[in-house]
Amino acid sequence: MAATSAVVLNVAVGQPVIFINTTTDAIEQSWDFGDGNTSNDEAPEHAYDAPGTYTVVLTTSNGYCASTSTVTITVELSTGVAEAKPSTNMRGWLAGDHLVIEHGFS
C-alpha cells in the first residue's frame, strides 16, 4: 500500500519540498506534484512556481498491484522580509513595484 509524506506541508513559492516514500515492498514509484510536474525518484525534491494548494499523488507498484497515496501542499507568497523584532523605529514605502521596509534607523 502506497504511503507518502513531506518534510513540510506549508512552503513559500520557490521553496523546495522534500517528499518521502514510506511504502514498503515497492519496486517502482511515480509522483505527480499537482502542477504538471512529475518524478520517478524515490524521494524527490520539488519547488512550486505559484501559490496555491496542490494535491501530490504517489503511485507505487510491487510488480503485481499498484497503490496510490496523497499529501496536500500549501504554497504561499513570500514577502522576502526576515522576521523583525518589534520596533518603534520602523517605516515603509512603495518603490516602484516593491514594498520597502526599514527598521532600526535613527
C-alpha positions in Angstrom: 0.0 0.0 0.0 1.4 3.4 -1.0 2.3 5.8 1.8 3.8 9.3 1.4 4.6 12.4 3.4 6.5 15.6 3.0 9.1 17.2 5.2 7.0 20.4 5.3 3.4 21.0 4.2 3.3 24.8 4.0 6.0 26.5 1.9 6.7 29.7 0.1 6.8 30.0 -3.7 10.2 28.6 -4.8 11.0 26.8 -1.6 11.8 23.1 -2.2 9.7 20.4 -0.6 11.3 17.0 0.1 8.8 14.2 -0.4 9.2 10.9 1.4 8.0 7.5 0.1 7.3 5.4 3.1 5.8 2.5 1.1 7.2 -1.0 1.9 7.9 -3.5 -0.8 7.5 -1.1 -3.7 9.7 -1.7 -6.7 8.7 1.4 -8.7 7.1 4.7 -7.9 5.7 7.7 -9.8 5.0 11.2 -8.3 2.5 13.7 -9.7 3.1 17.1 -7.9 -0.2 18.6 -8.9 1.3 21.4 -11.0 2.0 19.4 -14.2 5.4 18.2 -13.0 6.2 14.5 -12.2 9.1 12.4 -11.0 10.1 8.7 -10.7 12.6 9.3 -7.9 12.1 7.5 -4.6 12.4 10.7 -2.5 12.1 13.7 -4.9 12.5 17.4 -4.1 10.2 19.8 -5.9 9.6 23.6 -5.7 6.4 25.3 -6.8 6.3 28.4 -9.0 2.9 29.7 -8.0 0.9 30.0 -4.8 -2.0 27.6 -4.3 -3.0 24.2 -2.8 -1.5 21.2 -4.5 -2.5 17.6 -4.2 0.6 15.4 -4.6 -0.1 11.8 -5.7 2.3 9.0 -5.2 1.6 5.8 -7.2 3.7 2.7 -6.2 3.8 -0.8 -7.6 5.2 -4.0 -6.2 5.1 -5.7 -9.6 1.7 -7.2 -9.0 -0.6 -4.4 -8.0 -0.5 -0.6 -7.8 -1.5 1.7 -5.0 -1.8 5.5 -4.5 -1.4 7.9 -1.7 -1.8 11.7 -1.5 -0.5 14.6 0.5 -1.6 18.2 0.3 1.0 21.0 0.0 0.0 24.7 0.5 2.2 27.2 -1.3 2.1 30.8 -0.2 3.7 34.0 -1.5 6.7 35.1 0.5 7.4 38.7 1.4 11.1 38.0 1.4 11.3 40.0 4.6 13.0 38.3 7.5 11.2 38.3 10.8 11.9 41.6 12.5 11.7 42.4 16.2 9.0 44.9 17.2 10.4 48.4 16.9 9.0 51.9 17.1 11.8 52.9 14.6 10.1 51.3 11.5 8.8 52.9 8.3 7.7 51.6 4.9 7.1 52.9 1.4 6.5 51.8 -2.1 9.4 52.0 -4.5 8.0 51.2 -7.9 6.5 47.7 -7.6 8.4 46.9 -4.3 7.5 47.5 -0.7 10.5 48.7 1.2 10.5 48.4 5.0 13.2 50.0 7.0 13.7 49.4 10.7 16.3 50.4 13.3 17.0 53.8 11.8 17.8 56.9 13.9 
